[in-house]
């Protein structure tokens, strides 16, 4: 039996360590405080008895659970990231444990009147009667992806303590900076040594994903010209006005809040401006590679169109690809998805196979030669104060990890 109390305490011990990443930093990890959680994880991996535990100069962590079988079988891996999102505060996280959830609203912070509404976030109703971990309304929870980290360590501990469950070599990897798109940049696939792996970085129970967005960032700079407003006629160029004009021409119905499933989008993530210069930060997403290219071309051509109004280049654009759809790299190895699906079904969990409306380390790792679909970690409403984690979903994820190891070891061919 899994020790639920121990698992909850392990998870809470991880989320209380601030490990927010920083997109403005060029170091790896991007913040020094990520070393605090990284060093704790190294200690925990050693404490439960894993082999070859190591941490490199960039805070990437590797470990092995050796095979307990005589026959040879594939080496598989499980990967999670320990940084948390810069989108919302990850400092002084104070989780609340809601026992026997009644299916209604949860008061996160009475003083600030912050409520986790069961009408707005309807998915929470499916967890009626369960134990749920929430925020206190001041921070995110960090179940993305400390739930995944906790689940992997707990699963390895369970396999060590229950040697009757047969498995081959199992590799463990924990990464920094996934939330800022760099989680796989310095991952040593060769050192990791797995035939394939799974990221434990999905959301609700049952999720199994092997498709994700193609992704790019776009930085648009609009140059203005400042002169005294009393003498500005025909001379002053207010970059903020022209930035707003640019924004108005990007289709609003193709934004995250207007799209779903396989629909792509443009997402304006940041505006910084003065009269002299304004910067717009966009992210571009689409599952279809051709449509992804069309979206990048649209912004480029829009810049060119706007520049024709002036004698010089008022608008500049810089587009940078971030990651690609891992479907192309996983489809030739669909047995690895089939194993995870079979594991869920055998545990009475209904698989939810759908595209990720985002990306994981697995998308980049798949292009680095390590096919790597994504399995649920259990949390909801990531990156904000309404984040929550049903404990049963975390327990189920641990069981799925163990079952995937068992099924992989039981097969004779792949």
N, C-alpha and C positions, 0 to 999 in steps of 0.2 A: 504493500500500500504506500502511496505517496504521502508524505508528511505535509499536509496543506499549510499548517501554521508555520513550519520552517520555510516553505516556499514563499509565503507572504512576507515573512520577515526578511528573507534574502532580497526579494524585490524591493521592499521599502528601503533597505540599507543601500541599494544601488541608486534609487531615485533621489535620495537625500544628498548625494554627491553632485554638485553642480558641474556639468560637463558640456556646457553649451559651446558650439562651434561658431566661428567668426568668418563670414565670407570676405571681409576686408583684410584678412591676414594672409600673408604669403608663406607662413611657416607650416610645418606638419609635425604634430597636430597644430591646428590653427589657433588653439588656446592652450596655455600652460596648464590650466585646471583640468584638462582631459587626462593628464598624467595621474591625477588622484584616483579616478575610477579605474584607469588602466592598471595601475600598480595593485589595487585591491583585487582585480580580476585575476591577475597573475597569482596572487597569494591563494585565492579561492580554488583555482585550478590545481595548484600544488596540493592544497589541503585535501581535496577529494580523491587525489591519487592518480591524476593523469600523468602521462609521460611526455618528455620532450617539450616541456613548457618553456616558451621563450617570448621575449618582447624586444623588438628592434628599436633603432634610434628614432623612428617615426611613430612609435607607440602601437604598431601592429602586433597582435598577440596570436601565437600559434600553439597548439597542443595536440596530443594524440591519445586516444584510448585504444590500446593494442587489441588485436583480434584474440578471441578466446576459443578459436576453432582450429582444427588441423587442416581443413581444406582451404584452398585459395578462393577468395571472392573479391568483388570490386571494393576499392577504398572509397568511401563516401565522406562528405564533409558537411558541416553546419556552420553558418556564418551569421553574425549579427553586428550591429554597430553600437558603440557606447556613447557617442556624442548625442546631444539633444538640439532641437531646432532653435535658431536665433530669432524665430518669428514671435516668440513670447517668452516671458521671464522663466528661467529655470533655476533661480536662486531661492533658497529657503523653501523648498518643496515640502509641504506638510500634508501628506495623504490622509484622507478620511476613509474609514472602512464602514460600509453600509451592510449590515447583516440582514438577511431575509428581506431583500428589497421588495417593497409593496406594489411596484408597478406604476407609481405616480411620480410627481416632481420631487427632486432632491434639492434641499437648500444647501448650497455650497458655502455661502457666506451671508449669514443673517444680517450682519452690520451693514454690508454693502448691497444687500438685496440681490445677490447673484444666485440664480436658480437654474439648475439643470432640468429644463422643461421636457416632460415626457410627450408633450404634444408637438413641440418643435423638433426634438430628436427622438422620433417615434421608435427607432430601432431598440432603444433601451427597454421597451416593454417586454421584449422576448426574454429578458433576464429576470423576470418576476420570480421571487422566491430564492434567488441566488445571492451570494456575497459579491458586492461591487466595491472596487476601490476608486475613489474620485479625488479631485483636487480640493483645496479650500477656497477656490475662486481667485487666488492671487497669482498662480503660476500654472504652467502646464504640468502634466503628471509624469511625463518621460517614459510612458509605456512604449513609446517609439524611440529607441528600440530596447529599452532595458528589460521589457517583458521578454523579448527574444533572447537576450543575454541570460536572464534568469532561467528561462526554459531549457536552454542548451546545457547550462551547468547542472541544473537539477536532473535532466535526463541522463547525463553522463554519470552522475552520482548514483542514480537508480540502477543503471546497467552494471556499474561496479559492484553494487551491493546485491545484485541478483544475477550471478554468473550463469544460472540456468538458461537465461536468454542469450542465445548465440548470436554473435555478430562478428563482422570482419574489422579491419582497421578503420577507425573513425577519426577524422581530422576536425579540429575546432579552430575557427578564426574569428577574431574580434577586431573591428576597424574603427578608426577615428574619422571624423569629418564627412560622414555619409550625407548629412543633412545639407551640406553645401556643395554636394556633387563630386567630392573627391575621395570617397571612401575606398574605392578600388585602385586609385592612382598608383599607390606604392605597395599594393598587395603582391606578395611573392607566390605566384601560382605554382612555380616549380617546387619551392620549398614546402608549400602546403601539401602537395603530393596526392591529391584526390582525383579519382576518375570523373566524378561529378559532385555537386554540392547543392545545398538548399539554403537560401536565406530565410531566417525566421523573422520576417519583417512585414507581414501582412496585417490586415485589420481583423474583422470579425471572424468568429469561429467558422471553419469550413473553407475559408478562402484558399485557393490554389491557383497560382498565376504564372503563366509563362509568356505573356505578352505585355509590353509596356510602351510608353510613348517614345517616339523619336523626339529629342529635346535640343533646343538651342536657346541662347540668350541674345538679346539685342540691346545695344546701347545707342540711343539717338541723342546727339548733342545739337542744340539749336543756338547759334551765335546771335547775340543782339548787339546794340550799340547804345551806350548810355551818354546822354548829354543833359544839360540842365533842362528840366521840363518846361521852364518859361520860354526857352528858345528852341524847342524840340521839333517844331513843325518841319516835316520833310527830312529830318535828320535822325531822330531817335528810332531805334528798332527794339521793341520790347519782346525779348525772346519768349517770355511766358505766354504772351498772346498767341504766338505762332506755334508754341508747344500744344496749347489747347486746341488749336485748329487741326494739328496733326492727329491728336488723340481722337477728335470727332470723326476722323475719316477711317479709323480702324474699326471694323464691324463689331458693334457692341453685342450682337447676338451670337458672336463667336468668342465669348469670354467664358471663364470657368463656371460662373454661376448660371450660364445659359446652355451648357452642354453636358452630355452624359455619354456613357458607354464608349463607342469608338469615335465620337466626335472630337475633333481637335479644337484648339483655341489659341488666342493671343491673350496674355495676361500682363497688364501694367502693374508692376510691383513697386515702383518707386518714382517719385518726382522730386527733383531738387532744382530750384531755380531762383535767379535774380534777373533783372533787366538784361544784364550783359550776357548771361548764358543760362540755359536750362538743360538738364539731363533727364531723359526718360529711360527707365529700365523696363524692358519687356522680357517675358519668357514665351517661347513658341513651342507648342506641343501638337503632335499628331501621330497616331498609330501607323497610318499609311505613309510610306516614305515619299511617294510622289507628291502627296498633298502637303507633307512637311516641307518639301522643296518649294512648292508653290507659295506657302505661307512666308517663307524667307524672301522669296522673290517679290511678293506683294509689298512688304515693308521697304525693300530696297528701291522698288520702282516708285513707291509713294514719296520717298525722300527725293528721288530724281525729279519727280513732278513738282514738288514744292519748291525745289531749288530754281526751277525755270522762271519763278516770279522775281528773282533777284539777279543782279549782275555778278554776284560771287556766291560761293557755297555757304549758305546760311545753315543748312542741315548737313550733318554727317552721321553715318551709321556704321556700327561695327557689330557683326554677327559672329557668334562663336558656338559651334556645335558642342553639346555636352555629353549626350549618350544616345544610343540607338535601340530600336526594338529588338529584344533578345529572341523573339519568336524564330527568326531566321536561323539562329544558332542552336535552338533547342529542338525544333521539329525533327531534325535527323536523329535525335536521341529521345523520342517520346516515351520510351520505357521508363525514364526517370520520373516523368509526370505520372505515368500509370502506377508506379510503385506508391507514390504519395497518395494518389486517389484510392488505391486499394487499402492502404493503411487507415485512411479515414473511415471508409465504409466498414471495415472490420471492427472499428471502434464505435460504430453507430453514429458517426458524424456525416452529415450530408455535405459532399464536396460542392463548393461554389467556385466553378472554373470560369474566370472572367478576366478581361484585360485590366492591368494596373493603370489607373489614371495618374501616373507618376513614374518614378524610377526607383530602383534599388541598386545596391552594390552588385546584385546578380546580373543586371543588364550589362554592365561594363565587364564583369568577370566572364560572362558568356563569350564576349568578343575577345577575351584574353586567353581563350582555350579551356575554360572551366564552365561547362553548361550548368546553369544555376537558377532553377525556378524558385518561386517564392511561396512560402507557407504562412498561414495566419499565425500571428502572435497574440491576438485577442483584443487589443485595445480599440477604442473608438474616439472620434473627434480629436485627432492628433493636433499638436501645435497650438493649443489654446487652453483656456481655463475650463472648458466644458469636457475635457478629456476624461475618459473613465475606462476601467478594465475589470470585466467580470472574472472573478477568480477561477470559476469552472472552466472558462475558455483557456486560461493559462495552464491549468492542470491537463486539459485535453491536448494542448499543444505539446506538452511534455510526453504524453502517451503516444502521440503521432510520431515524434522523433524516435522513440524506442521501437515502435512498430515498423517504421521505415528501415531501421537498422536490421531488425529481425527478418523482414521480408527479403531484403537485399541479400542477406546471408543464406537464405533458404533456396534461392534460385540456382539452377545449374548453368543457365546460359542467358545471355542478354542480347 
